[in-house]
Each structure stands twice: as C-alpha cells, then as structure tokens.
C-alpha cells in the first residue's frame, strides 16, 4: 500500500531566527549523539555525519499532500500541516531539517530517525522525542544513562 502513496512536501518561506536555529541545531546534535550512544539498530548516518551534513532552518509553514494512486480507482489526496520536515539541498548536498516556530519534538524526531537509522523501530521515534524534549543537560543525561546501563 505504501508504494502507492505519493507524498508532496511544500516548505514555506524561511524565517530568520539565527539564535533559535543555533540552539536547536546544538540540541539536535547533542541528543542524537546520545540516542546513538547505545543503540543496537543499524545506523545509516552517525553523529559525525550529522555534524557535517545537517542544517536547521525555520520556515513559516510545512504541508504535505499524500496522494493514493491505484490503477482502475480514483485518486485520493489528503493534505495536512506538519511542524518539521527533512529535505536534501540539491546544490550543497546537505540535509535540511525544516521546522516551524511551534514545532513538535515528535515531528522532528520522525524526520531525524528516518535519516539516522536504516530500519527504525516504532519506539525509536518516541525515544528520540523524549531525549529532545527533556530539559536535563546533556552531561547529566549521559551520566544517568551510563548508570542505568551498569545495573
């Protein structure tokens, strides 16, 4: 069924929020490193790749139009707003994480996990979402994480 669904992403106009971009980029790189620290799933792109190839950009809107096409049946489309999306810049070859000002950490984690892992498990999105949304500093989380693994 998924081979017959065709998504069409529409990314809105850029918003210049330099400080917020820097903070979100730092958070994403920090928490993705933690996410990959003890992950036993097959990794497509590691933390170093993310540092070199991921760029964050704020935009005013993100929409996706999913179209279901099947021979002999009418075409059905559904449009919805999103708060985060991933895209590849054809000029620079960088991967761009587009987010709206009121983004959802779950939407961000879905985009990131799809480029980080080859075959993500359903719980992977939720794990990264919880790491992104927690306010605990990175070194504290890492210490707690290592403490839990030791038991």
Buried (B, 14 or more C-beta within 10 A) or exposed (E): EEEEEEEEEEBEEEBEBEEBBEEBBEBBBBBBBBBBEEBEBEEBBEBEBBEEBBEBBBBEEBBBEEBBEEEEEEEEEEEEEBBBBBBEEEEEEEBBBBBBEEBBBBBBBBBBBBBBBEEBEEEBBBBBBBBBBEEEEBEEBBEEBEEEEEE
